[in-house]
Amino acid sequence: QVQLVESGGGLVQAGGSLRLSCAASGRTFSSYAMGWFRQAPGKERELVATISRGGTTTYVDSVKGRFTIYRDNAWNTVYLQMNSLKPEDTAVYYCHSDYKFWGQGIQVTVSS
């Protein structure tokens, strides 16, 4: 059974930083792409960042230069380092594995 468990969310002031973690179990983690989506109230889910099994990263334009996705295959964990946070980054963030399995979501709130 595949499980993805997110942690590291919370409330931060604009300009601050947070690091999200997603711990995976139940599959060969290193064989799949991983990534993060987010969904703000009243908006559609948005792909934020992905990292391929080879380590290639992609980002939505709105977070380029501020967010960094990376993975530690030894610990079956993918991270999202979020710097220079803005109020518009406020959303529930979801980790995924190969776009097939999802975490439960974690709230990130950025106050102005």
Contacts in CASP RR format, 6 or more apart in sequence:
PFRMAT RR
TARGET T0000
AUTHOR 0000-0000-0000
METHOD contacts of the structure
MODEL  1
QVQLVESGGGLVQAGGSLRLSCAASGRTFSSYAMGWFRQAPGKERELVAT
ISRGGTTTYVDSVKGRFTIYRDNAWNTVYLQMNSLKPEDTAVYYCHSDYK
FWGQGIQVTVSS
1 26 0 8 1.000
2 24 0 8 1.000
2 25 0 8 1.000
2 26 0 8 1.000
2 27 0 8 1.000
2 97 0 8 1.000
2 101 0 8 1.000
3 24 0 8 1.000
3 25 0 8 1.000
3 26 0 8 1.000
3 103 0 8 1.000
4 22 0 8 1.000
4 23 0 8 1.000
4 24 0 8 1.000
4 95 0 8 1.000
4 96 0 8 1.000
4 97 0 8 1.000
4 101 0 8 1.000
4 102 0 8 1.000
4 103 0 8 1.000
5 22 0 8 1.000
5 23 0 8 1.000
5 103 0 8 1.000
5 104 0 8 1.000
6 20 0 8 1.000
6 21 0 8 1.000
6 22 0 8 1.000
6 93 0 8 1.000
6 94 0 8 1.000
6 95 0 8 1.000
6 103 0 8 1.000
6 104 0 8 1.000
6 105 0 8 1.000
6 106 0 8 1.000
7 20 0 8 1.000
7 21 0 8 1.000
7 22 0 8 1.000
7 23 0 8 1.000
7 106 0 8 1.000
8 18 0 8 1.000
8 19 0 8 1.000
8 20 0 8 1.000
8 21 0 8 1.000
8 106 0 8 1.000
9 18 0 8 1.000
9 20 0 8 1.000
9 93 0 8 1.000
9 106 0 8 1.000
9 107 0 8 1.000
9 108 0 8 1.000
10 18 0 8 1.000
10 106 0 8 1.000
10 107 0 8 1.000
10 108 0 8 1.000
10 109 0 8 1.000
11 109 0 8 1.000
11 110 0 8 1.000
11 111 0 8 1.000
12 18 0 8 1.000
12 85 0 8 1.000
12 108 0 8 1.000
12 109 0 8 1.000
12 110 0 8 1.000
12 111 0 8 1.000
13 110 0 8 1.000
13 111 0 8 1.000
14 85 0 8 1.000
14 86 0 8 1.000
14 87 0 8 1.000
14 110 0 8 1.000
14 111 0 8 1.000
14 112 0 8 1.000
15 83 0 8 1.000
15 84 0 8 1.000
15 85 0 8 1.000
15 86 0 8 1.000
15 110 0 8 1.000
16 83 0 8 1.000
16 84 0 8 1.000
16 85 0 8 1.000
16 110 0 8 1.000
17 81 0 8 1.000
17 82 0 8 1.000
17 83 0 8 1.000
17 84 0 8 1.000
17 85 0 8 1.000
18 82 0 8 1.000
18 85 0 8 1.000
18 108 0 8 1.000
19 79 0 8 1.000
19 80 0 8 1.000
19 81 0 8 1.000
19 82 0 8 1.000
20 36 0 8 1.000
20 79 0 8 1.000
20 80 0 8 1.000
20 82 0 8 1.000
20 93 0 8 1.000
20 95 0 8 1.000
20 106 0 8 1.000
20 108 0 8 1.000
21 77 0 8 1.000
21 78 0 8 1.000
21 79 0 8 1.000
22 34 0 8 1.000
22 35 0 8 1.000
22 36 0 8 1.000
22 77 0 8 1.000
22 78 0 8 1.000
22 79 0 8 1.000
22 80 0 8 1.000
22 95 0 8 1.000
22 103 0 8 1.000
23 75 0 8 1.000
23 76 0 8 1.000
23 77 0 8 1.000
24 34 0 8 1.000
24 76 0 8 1.000
24 77 0 8 1.000
24 78 0 8 1.000
24 95 0 8 1.000
24 97 0 8 1.000
25 76 0 8 1.000
27 97 0 8 1.000
27 101 0 8 1.000
29 73 0 8 1.000
29 76 0 8 1.000
29 97 0 8 1.000
30 53 0 8 1.000
30 73 0 8 1.000
31 53 0 8 1.000
32 53 0 8 1.000
32 97 0 8 1.000
32 98 0 8 1.000
33 50 0 8 1.000
33 51 0 8 1.000
33 52 0 8 1.000
33 53 0 8 1.000
33 97 0 8 1.000
33 98 0 8 1.000
33 99 0 8 1.000
34 50 0 8 1.000
34 51 0 8 1.000
34 69 0 8 1.000
34 71 0 8 1.000
34 78 0 8 1.000
34 95 0 8 1.000
34 96 0 8 1.000
34 97 0 8 1.000
34 98 0 8 1.000
35 48 0 8 1.000
35 49 0 8 1.000
35 50 0 8 1.000
35 51 0 8 1.000
35 69 0 8 1.000
35 78 0 8 1.000
35 80 0 8 1.000
35 95 0 8 1.000
35 96 0 8 1.000
35 97 0 8 1.000
36 47 0 8 1.000
36 48 0 8 1.000
36 49 0 8 1.000
36 50 0 8 1.000
36 69 0 8 1.000
36 78 0 8 1.000
36 80 0 8 1.000
36 93 0 8 1.000
36 94 0 8 1.000
36 95 0 8 1.000
36 96 0 8 1.000
37 45 0 8 1.000
37 46 0 8 1.000
37 47 0 8 1.000
37 48 0 8 1.000
37 93 0 8 1.000
37 94 0 8 1.000
37 96 0 8 1.000
38 45 0 8 1.000
38 46 0 8 1.000
38 48 0 8 1.000
38 89 0 8 1.000
38 91 0 8 1.000
38 92 0 8 1.000
38 93 0 8 1.000
38 94 0 8 1.000
38 108 0 8 1.000
39 45 0 8 1.000
39 46 0 8 1.000
39 91 0 8 1.000
39 92 0 8 1.000
39 94 0 8 1.000
40 46 0 8 1.000
40 88 0 8 1.000
40 90 0 8 1.000
40 91 0 8 1.000
40 92 0 8 1.000
43 91 0 8 1.000
45 94 0 8 1.000
46 60 0 8 1.000
46 91 0 8 1.000
47 60 0 8 1.000
48 59 0 8 1.000
48 60 0 8 1.000
48 63 0 8 1.000
48 67 0 8 1.000
48 80 0 8 1.000
48 93 0 8 1.000
49 57 0 8 1.000
49 58 0 8 1.000
49 59 0 8 1.000
49 60 0 8 1.000
49 63 0 8 1.000
49 67 0 8 1.000
49 69 0 8 1.000
49 80 0 8 1.000
50 57 0 8 1.000
50 58 0 8 1.000
50 69 0 8 1.000
51 57 0 8 1.000
51 69 0 8 1.000
51 70 0 8 1.000
51 71 0 8 1.000
51 78 0 8 1.000
55 71 0 8 1.000
57 68 0 8 1.000
57 69 0 8 1.000
57 70 0 8 1.000
59 65 0 8 1.000
59 67 0 8 1.000
59 69 0 8 1.000
62 88 0 8 1.000
63 82 0 8 1.000
63 89 0 8 1.000
66 82 0 8 1.000
66 83 0 8 1.000
66 84 0 8 1.000
66 85 0 8 1.000
67 80 0 8 1.000
67 81 0 8 1.000
67 82 0 8 1.000
67 83 0 8 1.000
68 80 0 8 1.000
68 81 0 8 1.000
68 83 0 8 1.000
69 78 0 8 1.000
69 79 0 8 1.000
69 80 0 8 1.000
69 81 0 8 1.000
70 78 0 8 1.000
70 79 0 8 1.000
70 81 0 8 1.000
71 77 0 8 1.000
71 78 0 8 1.000
71 79 0 8 1.000
72 78 0 8 1.000
72 79 0 8 1.000
78 95 0 8 1.000
80 93 0 8 1.000
82 89 0 8 1.000
82 108 0 8 1.000
85 108 0 8 1.000
85 110 0 8 1.000
86 110 0 8 1.000
87 110 0 8 1.000
87 111 0 8 1.000
87 112 0 8 1.000
88 110 0 8 1.000
89 108 0 8 1.000
89 110 0 8 1.000
90 108 0 8 1.000
90 109 0 8 1.000
90 110 0 8 1.000
91 108 0 8 1.000
92 105 0 8 1.000
92 106 0 8 1.000
92 107 0 8 1.000
92 108 0 8 1.000
93 105 0 8 1.000
93 106 0 8 1.000
93 107 0 8 1.000
93 108 0 8 1.000
94 102 0 8 1.000
94 103 0 8 1.000
94 104 0 8 1.000
94 105 0 8 1.000
94 106 0 8 1.000
95 102 0 8 1.000
95 103 0 8 1.000
95 105 0 8 1.000
96 102 0 8 1.000
96 103 0 8 1.000
END
